[in-house]
């Protein structure tokens, strides 16, 4: 996991559902939280201010339950870019146990116009750094 961006995740009491574990909707929130943390940690401020991202598609596989006292880490890495679309992968782990895996398709937008913008080699290089 050393070649991937990592982000600690705090399980909150409000994340717990009636079954006593983290609700599946929260896992999705964490997927987005990890992706945003990676973007903010990797990209220079001038790029962050000029670009925005929106989600086009999420695929998520739930592997194991998470409880209030669990320590979770999210790992992310990027896949292929096609025009303005970009694949991002996230793995949520409790120690050595994978609790969820996700593939998300993001679309890059020009922040001023709100229109899709082709992903440049510079952006790919920025996102490929851990």
Residue pairs with C-beta under 8 A, 6 or more apart in sequence:
1 75
1 93
2 130
3 77
3 130
4 75
4 76
4 77
4 91
4 130
5 34
5 37
5 38
5 41
5 42
5 75
5 76
5 77
5 130
6 73
6 74
6 75
7 33
7 34
7 37
7 38
7 73
7 74
7 75
7 76
8 71
8 72
8 73
8 74
9 30
9 33
9 34
9 72
9 73
9 74
9 92
10 72
11 22
11 66
11 67
11 68
11 69
11 70
11 72
13 68
15 22
15 23
15 26
15 68
16 22
16 23
16 67
16 68
17 23
20 67
21 65
21 66
21 67
22 65
22 66
22 67
24 62
27 60
27 62
27 66
27 92
27 99
27 100
27 102
28 58
28 60
28 102
30 72
30 74
30 90
30 92
30 100
31 58
31 60
31 74
31 90
31 92
31 100
31 102
31 104
32 55
32 104
33 74
34 74
34 75
34 76
34 90
34 92
35 53
35 76
35 88
35 90
35 104
35 106
37 74
38 76
38 127
39 48
39 53
39 127
40 48
42 126
42 127
42 129
43 51
43 123
43 126
43 127
44 126
47 122
47 123
47 126
49 111
50 110
50 111
50 112
51 108
51 109
51 110
51 111
51 117
51 123
52 108
52 109
52 110
52 111
52 114
53 106
53 107
53 108
53 109
54 106
54 107
54 109
55 104
55 105
55 106
55 107
56 85
56 105
56 106
56 107
57 104
57 105
58 102
58 103
58 104
59 102
59 103
59 104
60 100
60 101
60 102
61 100
61 101
61 102
62 99
62 100
63 97
63 98
63 99
63 100
63 101
64 94
64 97
64 98
64 99
64 100
65 99
66 72
66 92
66 94
66 99
70 94
71 94
71 95
72 92
72 93
72 94
72 99
73 92
73 93
74 90
74 91
74 92
74 93
75 90
75 91
75 92
75 93
76 88
76 89
76 90
76 91
77 88
77 89
77 130
78 86
78 87
78 88
78 89
78 124
78 127
78 128
79 86
79 87
79 88
79 89
79 103
80 86
80 87
81 87
81 119
81 123
81 124
83 116
83 118
83 119
84 107
84 108
84 109
84 116
84 117
84 118
84 119
85 105
85 106
85 107
85 119
86 105
86 106
86 107
86 108
86 119
86 127
87 103
87 104
87 105
87 106
88 103
88 104
88 105
88 106
89 101
89 102
89 103
89 104
90 100
90 101
90 102
90 104
91 98
91 100
91 101
91 102
92 98
92 99
92 100
92 101
92 102
93 99
107 116
108 116
108 117
108 118
108 119
108 123
109 115
109 116
109 117
110 116
110 117
